[in-house]
């Protein structure tokens, strides 16, 4: 009996030692701030071991611990294997939980971009990196506890494992650190862009208000010009007063923009299967001073329809050019305060020259320039034309609602209208203002005032040619310079 008591005490001691070494439902610390809370799911195994021990004692079947049956020894092995399985399961639960938290933190990081919130972005970035570090710690714990059988990682082998784990962690975090640096650079770029847009907003407000605001914007436009990086230095230099050279440069911009828009319009007409010849004849008839007495062939040669279409577009755009507001209102500022009006026009020219028209109209869609675009678009593109070219009247509805569509066609149109608007501002900033003229149908070709859009051998227009129709107007400047009118010439016999 005494022998059995000793054996049972020894058994209790072994079970107690096992519990002390592997506490059930306790808190286990692994270092690096990671805490493992066991659920106590293996309590039943230890209770079963205790019950079997008591059973063996009561039955007198156990004299020595070493006398346990092979099945009992196998059961003890199952207990310890079960503990490792539980630990593995808990480790995987922690991994999935950490990944879940990292996903939430990454979603917060994405949400911080739109709307842009720097504080929220920094907080979310810290959370993402923290969860990644936790994953690295869990990976090292898996290697230490599972792959090496729960060893402490001592000796040179343990040092090697920690080194590998450290490198792996750096490799995981390095891309995010690089992304963070890139974000910092993008933030600086966005801040510079915001400052630039604020200046554009102030400039646009000055353009729309006119009046005394024009004087205040002169120094502001000089400051703004220093920040423009998409234009050459010669464009950024602000002249103290308008010069005829400005006007000649601006008329070249109008010419190029007119060609580009006309080419796009003609290609859309061809894609919509328009009768181009009939369209050209209609444009010719609108330039004639008298009604034709019968049906006649077109005077426009092959591949010259673009000139007739450009004539139509320019005639619409330059209508009202001699008035200070294109007759959009009854203003008489150029007559009541001519010096102040000229100064304001030149200031607005410099403020607007470097601006993207769609950006300006996105801020102030109903400013004077916006109203000019609206009226000219409705004048050039009538409803049947728009429906034929695009299949609906969506662009027209947007324009009538005071908006400006972001389409390729309307974008090309804005480039052209901006060039004409700048030319108009320059014209009214010069003293005296230039006078404009055009070659009328049937007029003798004069090389001093006219330029033929049709090229002739040797560059000289053959004798006996007259103006078939005007393409774009010419201007006579106050210093005597002539900007030639562009005309389409034909033999006199064809009229």
C-alpha positions in Angstrom: 0.0 0.0 0.0 2.8 2.3 0.9 4.4 1.5 -2.4 1.2 2.5 -4.3 1.0 5.8 -2.4 4.5 6.6 -3.5 3.7 5.7 -7.1 0.5 7.8 -7.1 2.4 10.7 -5.6 5.0 10.4 -8.3 2.2 10.3 -10.9 0.6 13.5 -9.5 4.0 15.2 -9.4 4.6 14.3 -13.1 1.2 15.7 -14.1 1.7 18.8 -12.0 5.1 19.4 -13.6 3.5 19.1 -17.0 0.9 21.7 -16.1 3.5 24.1 -14.8 5.6 23.7 -18.0 2.5 24.0 -20.2 -0.1 26.1 -18.3 -3.7 25.5 -19.5 -5.8 28.6 -20.3 -2.9 30.8 -19.3 -1.1 33.7 -21.0 2.1 32.8 -22.7 4.6 35.6 -23.7 6.9 35.1 -26.7 8.7 38.4 -26.7 8.4 41.3 -29.2 5.1 42.2 -27.6 3.3 39.1 -28.8 1.0 37.4 -26.3 -0.5 34.0 -26.9 -3.7 33.3 -24.9 -4.5 29.6 -24.9 -8.1 28.5 -24.9 -7.8 25.6 -22.5 -9.3 23.1 -25.0 -6.9 20.3 -23.8 -8.3 20.3 -20.2 -10.2 17.2 -21.0 -7.0 15.3 -22.0 -5.4 16.1 -18.6 -8.6 15.2 -16.7 -8.7 11.9 -18.7 -5.1 11.2 -17.7 -5.9 11.9 -14.1 -9.0 9.7 -14.1 -7.1 6.8 -15.7 -4.4 7.2 -13.0 -6.9 6.9 -10.2 -8.5 3.9 -11.9 -5.2 2.1 -12.1 -4.5 3.0 -8.4 -7.9 1.8 -7.2 -7.6 -1.5 -9.2 -4.1 -2.1 -7.9 -2.8 -2.3 -11.4 -0.1 0.3 -11.0 2.8 -0.4 -8.8 5.4 1.7 -10.6 5.0 4.5 -13.1 7.2 2.6 -15.3 4.8 -0.3 -15.2 2.1 1.5 -17.3 0.9 -0.4 -20.3 2.0 0.5 -23.9 -1.4 1.9 -24.5 -1.0 4.3 -21.6 2.4 5.4 -22.9 0.8 6.0 -26.3 -1.9 8.0 -24.7 0.6 10.3 -23.0 2.2 10.9 -26.5 -1.2 11.7 -27.9 -1.7 14.3 -25.1 1.5 16.2 -26.0 0.8 15.9 -29.8 -2.6 17.3 -29.2 -1.1 20.3 -27.4 1.1 21.1 -30.4 -1.8 20.8 -32.7 -3.8 23.2 -30.5 -0.8 25.6 -30.5 -0.6 25.3 -34.3 -4.3 26.0 -34.6 -4.0 29.1 -32.4 -1.0 30.3 -34.4 -3.0 30.1 -37.6 -5.9 31.9 -36.0 -3.5 34.7 -35.0 -2.2 34.8 -38.6 -5.7 35.1 -40.1 -6.7 37.7 -37.5 -3.5 39.7 -38.3 -4.2 39.5 -42.0 -7.7 40.7 -41.4 -6.5 43.7 -39.4 -4.0 44.4 -42.1 -6.7 44.3 -44.8 -8.8 46.8 -42.8 -5.8 49.1 -42.3 -5.0 48.9 -46.1 -8.6 49.8 -46.9 -8.3 52.8 -44.6 -5.1 53.7 -46.4 -7.0 53.6 -49.7 -9.9 55.7 -48.4 -7.5 58.3 -47.2 -6.5 59.1 -50.8 -10.0 60.2 -51.8 -10.8 62.6 -50.3 -7.1 63.3 -49.6 -6.5 63.2 -45.9 -2.8 63.3 -44.9 -3.5 62.6 -41.2 -5.7 59.6 -41.9 -3.1 58.3 -44.4 -0.3 58.5 -41.9 -2.3 56.7 -39.3 -3.4 54.0 -41.7 0.2 53.6 -43.0 1.4 53.0 -39.4 -1.3 50.4 -38.9 -0.4 48.5 -42.1 3.3 48.4 -41.1 2.5 47.3 -37.6 0.4 44.4 -38.9 3.2 43.4 -41.2 5.6 43.3 -38.3 3.2 41.1 -36.4 3.2 38.7 -39.4 6.9 38.7 -39.3 6.9 37.8 -35.6 4.4 35.1 -36.1 6.5 33.6 -38.9 9.6 33.5 -36.6 7.5 31.9 -33.9 6.3 29.3 -36.3 9.9 28.4 -37.2 11.0 28.4 -33.6 8.0 26.5 -32.0 6.9 24.2 -34.8 9.7 23.5 -37.3 12.3 23.1 -34.6 10.0 21.3 -32.1 9.5 24.1 -29.7 13.3 24.6 -29.1 14.5 27.9 -27.8 16.5 28.7 -30.9 19.8 28.7 -29.0 23.3 28.4 -30.4 24.5 29.3 -33.8 21.4 27.7 -35.4 19.1 30.0 -33.5 21.1 33.0 -34.4 21.0 32.1 -38.1 17.2 31.7 -37.9 16.7 35.1 -36.3 18.9 36.7 -38.9 16.9 35.1 -41.7 13.7 36.2 -40.1 15.0 39.7 -39.7 16.0 39.9 -43.3 12.6 38.6 -44.4 10.9 41.2 -42.3 12.9 43.9 -43.9 12.1 42.6 -47.3 8.4 42.6 -46.4 8.4 46.2 -45.1 10.8 47.7 -47.7 8.3 48.0 -50.5 5.9 49.8 -48.2 8.6 52.2 -47.1 9.4 52.9 -50.7 5.7 53.5 -51.4 5.6 55.8 -48.4 8.5 57.9 -49.8 6.8 58.0 -53.2 3.6 59.2 -51.5 5.5 61.9 -49.7 6.8 63.2 -53.1 3.3 63.0 -54.5 2.0 65.0 -51.6 4.5 67.7 -52.2 3.6 67.7 -55.9 -0.1 67.9 -55.1 0.5 70.8 -52.7 2.4 72.7 -55.4 -0.5 72.0 -57.8 -3.0 73.2 -55.3 -1.1 76.5 -54.9 -1.0 76.8 -58.7 -4.8 76.2 -58.9 -5.4 78.8 -56.2 -3.5 81.4 -58.3 -5.5 80.4 -61.4 -8.7 80.8 -59.5 -7.7 84.3 -58.4 -6.7 85.1 -62.0 -10.0 83.8 -63.4 -12.0 85.9 -60.9 -10.1 88.9 -62.1 -10.8 88.0 -65.8 -14.5 87.6 -65.1 -14.9 90.8 -63.0 -12.8 93.2 -65.0 -13.0 96.8 -63.7 -10.6 97.8 -60.9 -9.7 94.2 -60.4 -7.7 94.3 -63.6 -5.2 96.7 -62.1 -4.6 94.6 -59.0 -4.0 91.5 -61.1 -1.0 93.0 -62.9 1.4 92.3 -60.1 -0.3 89.0 -59.4 0.1 87.9 -63.1 3.8 88.7 -62.9 4.1 86.5 -59.8 2.0 83.8 -61.5 4.1 83.8 -64.6 7.2 82.7 -62.6 5.4 79.4 -61.8 4.5 78.3 -65.3 6.7 75.5 -66.4 5.0 74.5 -69.7 5.8 77.7 -71.6 9.0 79.2 -72.8 10.7 82.1 -71.1 9.9 84.4 -73.9 6.2 83.7 -73.3 6.5 84.3 -69.6 8.1 87.7 -69.9 5.5 90.4 -69.3 5.9 93.3 -71.6 5.0 96.7 -70.1 2.7 97.6 -73.0 1.1 95.8 -75.9 3.2 95.6 -79.1 2.2 94.9 -82.7 4.4 91.8 -82.5 2.1 90.4 -79.9 -0.8 90.7 -82.3 1.0 89.1 -85.3 2.0 86.2 -83.0 -1.5 85.8 -81.8 -3.0 85.8 -85.3 -0.7 82.9 -86.2 -2.2 80.9 -83.2 -5.7 81.7 -84.6 -4.6 80.4 -88.0 -3.2 77.1 -86.7 -6.2 76.5 -84.3 -8.6 77.2 -87.2 -6.9 74.7 -89.4 -7.0 72.0 -86.7 -10.6 72.5 -85.8 -11.7 72.6 -89.4 -9.9 69.3 -90.2 -11.6 67.6 -87.3 -15.0 68.9 -88.4 -14.5 67.8 -91.9 -13.4 64.3 -90.9 -16.6 64.0 -88.7 -18.7 65.1 -91.7 -17.1 62.4 -93.9 -17.6 59.8 -91.2 -21.3 60.8 -91.0 -21.5 60.4 -94.9 -22.3 64.1 -95.6 -22.5 65.3 -99.1 -19.4 67.5 -98.9 -19.9 69.0 -102.4 -23.4 70.2 -101.4 -22.0 71.6 -98.2 -19.4 73.5 -100.0 -21.9 74.9 -102.5 -24.0 76.1 -99.5 -21.0 77.9 -98.0 -20.2 79.5 -101.4 -23.8 80.8 -101.7 -23.6 82.4 -98.3 -20.6 84.5 -99.3 -22.1 85.6 -102.6 -23.3 89.2 -102.8 -26.2 88.3 -105.1 -28.4 85.2 -105.5 -27.2 82.9 -108.3 -29.5 82.8 -111.3 -29.1 79.0 -111.7 -27.4 75.9 -110.5 -23.7 76.2 -111.1 -20.8 73.9 -110.4 -18.7 74.6 -107.3 -15.6 76.8 -107.7 -13.8 74.8 -105.1 -11.3 72.4 -106.5 -10.7 68.8 -105.4 -9.5 68.4 -101.8 -10.2 72.1 -101.2 -13.4 71.6 -99.2 -11.4 72.4 -96.0 -11.0 76.0 -97.1 -14.7 76.5 -97.6 -15.4 75.0 -94.2 -12.7 77.2 -92.6 -14.3 80.2 -94.2 -17.6 79.3 -92.7 -16.1 78.8 -89.2 -14.1 82.0 -89.2 -16.9 84.1 -90.5 -19.0 83.0 -87.5 -16.2 83.5 -85.0 -15.1 87.0 -86.1 -18.7 88.3 -86.3 -18.8 91.2 -83.9 -15.0 91.4 -83.6 -15.1 95.2 -83.9 -17.2 95.6 -80.7 -15.5 95.4 -77.3 -17.7 92.5 -76.1 -18.6 91.0 -79.5 -22.0 92.7 -79.0 -22.8 90.3 -76.1 -23.8 93.4 -74.1 -24.0 97.2 -74.6 -20.8 98.1 -72.8 -19.1 101.4 -73.9 -16.1 101.2 -71.6 -13.7 101.6 -74.5 -15.3 105.0 -75.3 -15.9 106.3 -71.8 -12.5 105.3 -70.2 -10.3 104.3 -73.2 -6.9 104.2 -71.3 -8.2 102.2 -68.4 -10.0 99.8 -70.8 -6.9 99.2 -72.8 -4.9 98.5 -69.7 -7.4 96.0 -68.4 -7.6 94.2 -71.8 -3.8 93.8 -71.9 -3.8 92.5 -68.2 -6.5 90.0 -69.0 -4.6 88.9 -72.1 -1.5 88.1 -70.0 -3.5 86.4 -67.2 -5.4 84.2 -69.6 -2.6 83.4 -72.2 -1.0 80.6 -70.1 -4.3 79.1 -68.9 -6.0 76.0 -70.2 -9.4 77.1 -71.4 -11.2 74.0 -70.0 -9.6 74.7 -66.5 -10.8 78.3 -66.6 -14.3 77.3 -67.7 -14.4 74.6 -65.1 -13.9 77.2 -62.4 -16.0 80.0 -64.0 -18.2 78.5 -66.7 -20.3 81.7 -67.1 -17.5 84.3 -67.3 -17.4 86.5 -70.4 -15.2 84.1 -72.2 -17.6 81.2 -71.3 -20.5 83.2 -72.7 -18.5 83.9 -75.9 -17.9 80.1 -76.3 -21.5 79.4 -75.7 -22.8 81.8 -78.3 -20.2 80.9 -80.9 -20.8 77.1 -80.5 -24.6 77.5 -81.0 -23.9 79.7 -84.0 -21.4 77.3 -85.7 -22.9 73.9 -84.8 -26.7 74.0 -85.5 -28.9 71.2 -84.0 -29.2 69.1 -87.2 -25.4 69.2 -87.7 -24.7 68.1 -84.2 -27.3 65.3 -84.3 -25.9 64.1 -87.6 -22.2 64.1 -86.4 -22.7 62.7 -82.9 -26.1 61.0 -82.9 -27.6 63.1 -80.2 -27.8 66.7 -78.9 -26.0 66.0 -75.5 -23.2 68.6 -76.1 -25.8 71.2 -77.0 -27.8 70.5 -73.9 -24.7 70.9 -71.7 -23.8 74.2 -73.4 -27.3 75.5 -73.0 -27.2 74.6 -69.3 -24.1 76.7 -68.9 -21.6 73.8 -68.9 -18.7 73.0 -71.2 -18.4 69.3 -72.4 -15.1 67.5 -72.0 -15.1 66.0 -75.4 -12.4 66.1 -78.1 -14.6 68.1 -80.5 -15.5 70.7 -77.9 -11.9 70.8 -76.7 -10.6 71.7 -80.2 -13.4 74.3 -80.4 -12.2 75.9 -77.1 -8.6 76.1 -78.3 -9.8 78.1 -81.3 -12.2 80.3 -79.4 -9.5 81.1 -76.8 -7.1 82.2 -79.6 -9.8 84.5 -81.1 -10.6 85.9 -77.6 -7.0 86.7 -76.9 -6.7 88.3 -80.3 -9.7 90.4 -79.5 -8.2 91.5 -76.1 -5.0 92.5 -77.9 -6.8 94.4 -80.5 -8.6 96.5 -77.9 -5.4 97.0 -75.8 -3.5 98.6 -78.8 -3.7 102.4 -79.4 -5.0 102.9 -82.0 -6.8 99.6 -82.4 -6.2 97.6 -85.6 -8.8 97.7 -88.3 -9.8 94.4 -89.9 -10.8 93.7 -93.5 -11.5 90.7 -95.7 -11.3 90.0 -99.4 -14.8 90.0 -100.9 -16.0 87.6 -103.5 -14.9 88.7 -107.0 -12.3 91.3 -105.8 -9.0 91.5 -107.6 -6.3 89.7 -105.8 -3.8 92.1 -104.2 -0.6 90.5 -102.9 0.0 93.4 -100.5 -3.3 92.8 -98.5 -4.1 89.2 -99.4 -2.6 85.7 -99.1 -3.8 82.8 -101.3 -4.5 79.6 -99.5 -4.1 77.8 -102.8 -0.4 77.4 -103.8 0.8 78.3 -107.2 4.0 77.4 -109.0 6.7 79.9 -108.0 4.6 81.2 -105.1 3.0 83.9 -107.2 -0.8 84.0 -108.0 -1.3 83.8 -111.8 -2.8 86.8 -113.5 -6.5 87.0 -114.0 -7.4 85.4 -110.7 -9.9 86.9 -108.3 -11.2 86.2 -104.8 -13.6 83.2 -104.8 -14.4 83.6 -101.1 -12.6 84.9 -98.0 -11.1 82.4 -95.6 -10.0 84.6 -92.7 -9.8 88.4 -92.2 -6.8 90.6 -92.4 -5.7 93.5 -90.1 -4.0 96.8 -90.5 -2.1 97.9 -87.4 -1.5 101.4 -86.1 2.2 101.3 -87.0 1.3 100.5 -90.7 1.9 96.8 -90.5 -0.4 94.6 -92.5 -1.6 91.1 -91.5 -2.8 89.7 -94.8 -6.3 88.3 -95.3 -6.4 84.7 -96.4 -8.5 84.1 -99.5 -9.4 81.4 -101.9 -8.7 82.5 -105.5 -10.1 81.3 -108.7 -9.9 82.3 -112.4 -12.3 85.2 -113.2 -14.0 83.0 -115.7 -15.2 80.6 -113.0 -17.3 83.2 -111.2 
